[in-house]
Amino acid sequence: MILTYDNMPSICDYEGSNYRTDFWEGRGRDYEDRVERVAIRRLLLPSGERLLEIGSAFGRLTNEYAGYKQVILLDYSFSQLQYAQQHYGRDPRFIYVAANAYQLPLHAGICDAATIIRVLHHMQDVPKIFAEVRRILAPNSTFLLEFANKRNLKAMLRYALRKQDWNPYDLAPVEFVELNFDFHPRYIAQELTRAGFETQRRLPVSFFRLGLFKKLPTSFLVGLDALLQHTPLFITPSIFTLNISDKTGVNQVDVHTPEAMFRCPRTGENLVRHGDEMVAEKSGLRYAIRDGIYDFKAPLDD
C-alpha cells in the first residue's frame, strides 16, 4: 500500500501483507538470504551497545545482531513487527517500534549502529533518510547500508540492446515501479558524504540472482558469491556499504530505558510514559503502546 502525507515522502506500507511467506519463506530465496548474511558478517562489528534495524519487517536478519546488547526493530508495518515479536519474544533486548523512518522517534546519538537492508529501494527521499540515521547515531558509529544497484549487469545489457528506456549510467535514482527505486553507486556515495558518513568498504552481493542459476546447488552459489564479494565487480543488483559517522554530535548510547530513548516524532520533545501511552511533555501528543509494541505512526488524537 502507498501512503502519502502532507510535506512527507510517500511510504510503502506492508501492513497486513504476507511478506514473510509471499517473498521469503519457501520461495526459493535461500541463496539471497545467505549471501546477505555473508556480507553482514564481513562488514558489521559483531558486538555493540544498541543497534537500530530500520525496516526490520518480520525480523529475518535480526538474529545476525546477537552481539548487540539492545536491538530496536523499527518498521512502518505493525503486523510485521507482531510476526517478529512472536519469534523473538518480549526479551528486553528487543524493542519493537512502528514508526516512519523519515521521522525517527529517537533522540540524537542514541545508537552506535544502524542498518538499512532491503529497504532503501522503497525510499523516495534518500537525503532525508540518511540525515535521520546520522542524527540518531553517536559519533564514530556504524551504518550498514544495502541498496539496489542501478548500474547492474542486467540493466546495462538491456539498455545497450534498447530493451529499457532508463539509463543505468545516469546518477539520478530511477523509479521503475511506483516506490521501487534503483540507485547509482556514485549517487549513494555522494549522499552518504553529505549526511556526514565516511564509506570504508563496499561489497557487491547477489551475483547469481537470475533464475537461470536456480538449478545449481545453493551452497555452491553462496560460496562463489562469497569469493566474488572481494572483487571490485560492482555490477550486482545489490551493493552493501560500511559507513562510519563523523565526529560531530552527541553520544547518548548509555541511555538504557525506552522512555529516555524516545522523542515525539512530530515535535522532537521528550516523552513520558503513562500506562500504555507515551505522552509528549509540552504538546500533549499521545502515542500508544500496543501489546508491547511502541506505535509512533500517528498520535492517538489524529
Secondary structure, DSSP 4 states (H G I P E B T S, - for coil): -EEEETTEEEEE--TT--HIIIIITTTT-HHHHHHHHHHHHHHS-S-EEEEEEET-TTTTTGGGGTTEEEEEEEES-HHHHHHHHHHHTT-TTEEEEE--GGG--B-TT-EEEEEE-S-GGG-S-HHHHHHHHHHHEEEEEEEEEEEEBTT-HHHHHHHHTT--SS-TTSSS-EEEETTEEEB-HHHHHHHHHHHTEEEEEEEEE-TT-SGGGTTS-HHHHHHHHHHHTTS----SSEEEEEEEE-S-S---TT--SHHHHBB-TTT--BEEEETTEEEETTT--EEEEETTEEE-SS-TT-
